[in-house]
Amino acid sequence: MPRNISTVTRKGQVTIPIDIRRKLGIHEGDQVEFSTVDDIVQVRPVENGGMRTSGGHSDAPDGNVVERISGMLSRYAKPSMTEEERYLAEEAAIAAGWTERERRYLEQRAEPGE
């Protein structure tokens, strides 16, 4: 079994290796619970009444674009939208996704203390 090693950032964050995320069905936006037994740290996905917290599909690839866009659209969609309303909702969802990606990128590049 290959070793899964991750480096702790200055903020105390680590990346859960992809094969472990896939095995546990953990996707972006999911919550995980940490616990310790002696000197062993355990990580497990948090479930809410038997449902995944992000509503992701465990068989979907990590970061599935269709799933992410669909989730973003659900915030803007309303029943029986016209073609123009749907187009505007899609544009707003795409813009929101890019804005979030840029925020995370800038946050990662920020120097300590900024």
Buried (B, 14 or more C-beta within 10 A) or exposed (E): EEEEEEEEEEEEEEEEBEEEBBEBBBBEEBEBEEEEEEEEEEBEBEEEEEEBBBBBEEEEEEEBEEBBBEBBBEEBBEEEEEEEEBEEBBEBBEEBBEEEEEEEEEEEEEEEEE
